[in-house]
């Protein structure tokens, strides 16, 4: 539903443009407890978490408060420690659905959360004023349909609402993860989430509320993705925030995370362009879902279609994988970005018109860069174009029903056949290398129609392919976009493509 201009002006106050090109960083709802599970938290140890983000590129700290369960003691849904017995040990009833090898870790982190609550330590009540003190902006984020571990009907992460209301699941006739999401065509589902949003507003004084529609990204039944449903929901949330603006005495923004292209977003019922033009949201983050960063999002198209007043953030997921079934360095099924590959993504998207880089799953331990020592440098040097960067061919991992997935890799080349790869690479450079993961190195490589010298094998890189990596030296690159052509002289398989700049 498109609002009239008068309705928009009456309901929704405009928000100022972002202060600078910087980072918006998401902290997930249980990471802090999981990675401090052997500690008894104190107010000071909680407060200190914010210190690492002061005086960095980070402008907004996004505090995610829920999966299916809540990270704070909620009146409307279970908390991590609902049903937890601190005296019963790892084999208690709550943890029985877990494999025995995982129960001790789960016991420790849930105990950490339970103990914090017993000690009357509320992460968000401590963090929000501290974030402001450090001259950053505190956000809260709500996952609108979290589906972790739904392959099991009973699990310590699940809410009773999800377990007891199978009639409200998105698809009744299949058993895939995304089919088990709650269906927003049902009023009880909408009300269930809205009550939680109301509680978050009552409990905390934040700058911006984010509705995370990408956890897990599927909210309406196939063929019934009427955008009016989620648009009307956005209207009600914006009205609620307007009430709290008056109570709090400051503006409250509304942000959304949505699929990586305007077309897929709309086909899944998330009409982000309409939301922005109607004044419902002031911050939009197109993003991939999980397995890999999408280095081919049409950020330039988003920028042209969104109002100039809307902050556009390019969402970077932690993963860096070349295609859905790719095998990473060391024969691993998944790998994370390095500082250099994250920088490549960020610089390309800033050049395409992004106002911000949004980091999801880039946290300070475990769920972080492959080399955690680089984390402080990520926060301070992510967008430094004078530092090394790698631009990697990845893929889009979220498609609406009926859309045809399209992956650039892998490619099996026969003699005299060729493949082309177009990369968004940001600022031009004078020292570049094309790197290819090949089963046979007998190929000719061109960068922007210039043939490169024969390549040489190099040591495995992280991230990288499990196949041998070959490097082809190049000279100057184009600004913004570069084209790599690979022609086979003998049969070969291409499993990795990147342009590295140093």
N, C-alpha and C positions, 0 to 999 in steps of 0.2 A: 504494500500500500504506500503510494507516494503522498507525502504530506504537502499541503499547500504552503506557500512561503509564509503566509500569516501564521499558520499553525506552528511552523518551525520557529519563527521568531518569538512566538508567544511562549513556547514550551522550553526551548533549549538555548541556553546562553552560549555564545562562542567562547572558545578557549584560545589562549595565545599560542603562537607557533613555538616549536621547540627552541631551546636556547642555543643549541649548536648541533653539529653532526656528531653524535656520540653513540653509546651503547645502552640498550635496554636489556637487563639481565634477569632471567627467571630462576627463582629458587623453588624447587619442587616441594610438595607438602610433607614428605617424610625423610628427605635426604639428611637434614640436620640431625635428626635422632639416630638414623642408621649409622652415620659416620662418627657419631660421638657416643656410641652405644655402651662403651665401657666406662663412661664418665657419669658422675652425678652433676647435673648441670647447675650452674649458679647464675644469678642475674648478670654478673660480670662476664662469665664465659659466653653467655648468650649475646650480650651487648658487643663483645669484641668481634663477633662475626662481621659486623658492619665495617670495621676499621679497614679491612683489606680492599674495600671498594672506594674509600675516600681518596681524593686526588688522583683519580684515574679517568678513563674515558667514559665510565659508567655514569649515566645521568638518572636513570630510573631503576630501582630495585623492585622487582615484581615478586611478591610473596604469595605463592600458591597455597591455598588453605585447605584443599580437599582433593581426594580421589573419589571413590564411592563413599568412603568414610571421611570424617572431618578431622583436621589436625588440631582443632581446639574443641573444648567440651561444648558440644552443640545441643540445643533443645530439640532439634528437628531431625537429626540423623546420628548414627553411631560415631564414636570417636575411635582412634586406633586401639585404645585399650578397653573398649567396651567388651565385657566378657572375659577380661584378662584377670588371672589370679597370680599375683606376684609371689605367692608362696608355693605354687604348684609345680614350678620348674618347666623345662622345655617340652615335656610330653603331655602337658595339660590339654583339655578338650579343645580350646580355641585353636591350638596349633596342630591338632591331629591331621588336618588335610595336607599338611606340608610333608615333604620327604624327611625322614629322620635326620639326614645330614644338614638340613636347613634350619631345624627347630631352635638350636641354640642361638644362632644369629638373630632370628626373629624374636625370640624371648628377650634377648638383650636390648634390642632397639625399642620394642614395645614397652619394656620395663623402664627404659630411659624416658619415654614419653609419659608413662604413668607416674613416675617419680616426680617429673617436672610439674605435673598437675597437682600432685600431693603437696609439693612445695610452693604452690600458688605462683608458678612461673609461666606466664603466657608469652610465647615467642613474639607474637605480633604486637602485643601491648608494649613490649620492651623495644622491639626493633623500630617501630614506626617513629617515635620521637627521636631515637638515635639516628635514624636515616636523615631526618630533617636537620638535626644538629650538624651532620656531616655535609649539609647543603646538597643532598640528593632528594629525589622525589619518591615517597613510599606509595607503591601500588599494592592492591590485593587482586588476586586472580582466582576465578572459579572455573574448574573443569566441568563442562556442561554435560559430559556423558562418558566418564572414565570407564574403561573396559579391561583394566589389567586383570589377568588370570581368570577370565570368564570361561576358559576351557574347563574349569572346575565349577560346579554349581555351588559348592560350599568352600569358602576360603576366608582366612582372617581379614582380607581386604574388602570383602563384600558387605554391602548394606542389606538390611532386612527388606527394605523397600524393593530392591532389585530381585532378591531371592524369592520373595513372596508374591511378586506380581508379574509372572511370566506373560500374562495377557497384555502387558504394556510394552513388550519387546518389539523392536522394529520389524523383524521378519519372523513369522511363526513356523515357516516350512523348511528352514535350513538351520545349520548349526555352526556357521562361521562366526568368528569373533565379532565382526562389524554388525552382523545380523542381531546380536544380543544386546545392542544398545537400546536405551529407553526411547520410546516413540513420542515425539513432541506433538503429535496430533491429538494425544490424550490429555485432557485437562488435568487429571491427577498428577501426571508427570510434570507439566508446566508449573503446577502449584507447588509440588514437592521442591523443585529447584528455587522457585520464587521465595518461598518461606526461608530458605537458607540464605538467599541474597539479602532479604530483609534483616535477618539476624546479623549478618556480616556488617551491614550498614549501621545497625544499632550498637554493635560492640566496638567497632574500630573507626578511627578518624583518619582516612586515607586520602590521597590526592586523586587517584584514578582507580576505577574498577575495570578489570578486564574480564570479559566473558570469553573463555577459551573454547571455541567451537571446534578446535582441532584435537581435543581429547574427548572422544576419539574420531570425530569428524563425520559420523553418519547418524542423523537425528530423525529422519523421516523415511517412511517406507518407499521402496522402489516404485516409481511411477506416480507417487503422491507428494513430490517435493515442491509443494506450493510455497513460494517465498513469502506469502502473506503471513504464514504461521509464525515463522521466526521474526519477521518484521514487526508484527504486533507485539511479540514478546519483548523485542528491543524497545518498543515505545513504552511499555509498562515499566521496564527497568530504568529508562531515562527519566520518566516521571518520578519514580521513586528517588533517584539521585537528585533531582531538582528539589524535592522536599528536604533532603539532607543537606543540600547546599545552603539552604536558608537556615537550617539549624546549626550547621557547623561554621557558617560565616565565610566560606570560601568555595570556589568553584570545584566541582568534582567531574573529572573526565570519564569517558566511557570508551574503552578500547576493545578490539576484537582480534582474535587470531582465526584466519580463514584459509581455505585451500589456495594453492599457489597461482592459479589463473582466475581471472574474472568469470570465465565460462564455467569452469568446474565448480567454483564457489556458488554461482547462481543455480546450476543444475542440481546441487545438493541442498538447495533451499536457503543458502546464505547470501542474501542480496546486499553485499557489502557496499557496492556503489550507491545504491538507493539509501542505505543507512547513513552514509556520509553526506550525500546531497540533501537529505532530509534533516540533517543536524542531529541525528540520533547518536552518532559516534564521531569522535574527533581523532582517533588513532586506529589505523588498520595495518595488520601484519599478515601479508601473504606468506605461506610457509609450506614446506613438506610436512609429512606426518612424523616419521621416526627414523627409518633405516638409513637415510642418507640426506645430506644437504642437497637441495635442488639448485644447481648452478645455471639453470636455464629458465628461471622464472621471468615472465614479461614485466619486469618492474617499470620499464619505460612506458608500457601500455597502461599499467595501473596509475602511473603519475599523470598521464594525459587525461584519464577518465575520472580521477578523483578531484574533488575541489582543492584549490591551492591551500586552503586553510586546514585541510586534513593532513595530519602527520602520517607519512608512509614509511613503514619499517620493513626491511627485508629480513625475513625469518631464517636464521641459520640453525639447522639441527646439528647435533654433535657428530653424527655418522658421516663417513665419506666412502661410499661404496659405489662401484661403477655400474652395476645392473642387478636386477632382483636376485639372481642366484650366484652372484659373484663370490669368489673365494679370495680372501685378503692375504697379505703378507703373512708367512708363517702358517699357512693352511687354515686360517681362521674364517668363520662365517660372517664376521662383522668387524669393522675397525672405525676408530674415531678420527676426526680431523686433527691435524697438527696446527701449530700457530701459522705456518706458512700457507697451508691450504685454506684455513679460515680467513687469513688476510686476503688471499686471492678472491674468495667469494665476496668479502666485504667491499673491497676496492672496486670490483666490477659493478656491484649493485649501487654503490654511492655514485659512480659515474653515470649510471642509468637513471638516476633521479631519486633514489631513496634518501629520506631524511635521517633515518636511524638504522642501526644494525641491531636486531633483536636476537639475543643468544638464548637458546633453549637447551637445557641439559648440560650447559657449560658451568658446572658447579666446582667447588673448591677442593673436592677429593672424590676418588672412586669414579663417579660420573663426571668425567672431566677429560681434558686432553690426554692423549696417550702418554705424554711426558708431563706429569703434573708440575715439574719444576718450572715449566714455561707459563704457568697460569698467571703469575703477576705480570709477565710481559704481554700476555694476551690482553689484559685489562688496560695496559698503558700504550701498547704499540700496534694494536690490531689494524688500525687504519693508516699506518705509516708507509707511504708508497716508496720510500727509499730503502725499505727492508725487503729481504727475499720473500717471494710469494709464488704459489703454485696454483694454476687454474686447471681443474680436473673435470673431465666429462663424467657427469653423474646422471641421475634420472629423476623423473617425477613419480612419486609413490602413491598419490591419491587421485583416483578417477571416479567420476560419477557413474552410476549404472548406465550401461549403453555406450559410454565413451570408449574409444579404442586406445588402450595403452600403447605408448610409442617409446621404444628404447633405442639409443644409438649403439649400444654394445650388448653382447659381443658380436663381432663380425667375422665370418669365415670367408676369406678371400681366395679365389682361384687365380692362376697366372693371368696377368694383363687385366685383371679387374681392380677397381679402386673403391675406396670409401672416403667420405669427407666428413669433417667434424668442425662445427663452428662454435667458437668459444667467446664468451663475454669476458674481457680481460682488463677493463679499466684503462688507466693511463698507459701511454706508449712507453716502450723501453728499448734499450740498445743492446742488451745482453740477454739472450733467450735460448732456451733449449726445449726441443720437442722430445717427450719421453713416451715410449710405447711399450706396453706389455704384449709380447709376441711369442708365438710358439716357433716361429721361423723368422730370422732377421732379414731374409732376402726381399727387401722392399725398397721402393723409392719414395722419399718423403718430400713434400713441398709445403712451405709455409707462405701463404699469400702469393701463390704462383711462382715462388722461387725454390728451385730444387736445392736440398740440403745435402751436405756430405754424408757418406755412409755412417751409420750409427755404430756405437760400441756398447757392449753390455756393461751395466753398472751394478753396484751392490743394491740389495733390496732396500726399499724405502718404506717408511711408515708415514702416512698410508700409502699403499701400493698394491700391485697384483701379486698373486702367487706364481704367475709365470715370470720368465726372465724379463727384466726391464732394460730397454735399449734407449740410448740417448743420442739425439741428433742436434748438433750445434747450429744455431741460427744467429742472425744479426738483429736488426731492428724489427720491432713489432708495430702493428697498426694501433692507434688508439681505439678503445671500445671493443672492436670485434676482430678476431683473427681466424683464418681458415686453414685447417690442416688437411692435406690430401695424402693418402697412403695407397700406393699401387704395388701389387704383389708381382714378383717374378717367379716365385714358387708358392705352393699352397701354404697359407698361414692363417692363424686365428688371432684377432686383436681383442685383448681383454682389458686394456687400460690405455687412456689417452690423456696427456696433460701438456700444458705449456708452462714451463718454469722460468721465472725471471729473477735474476740476482743483481 
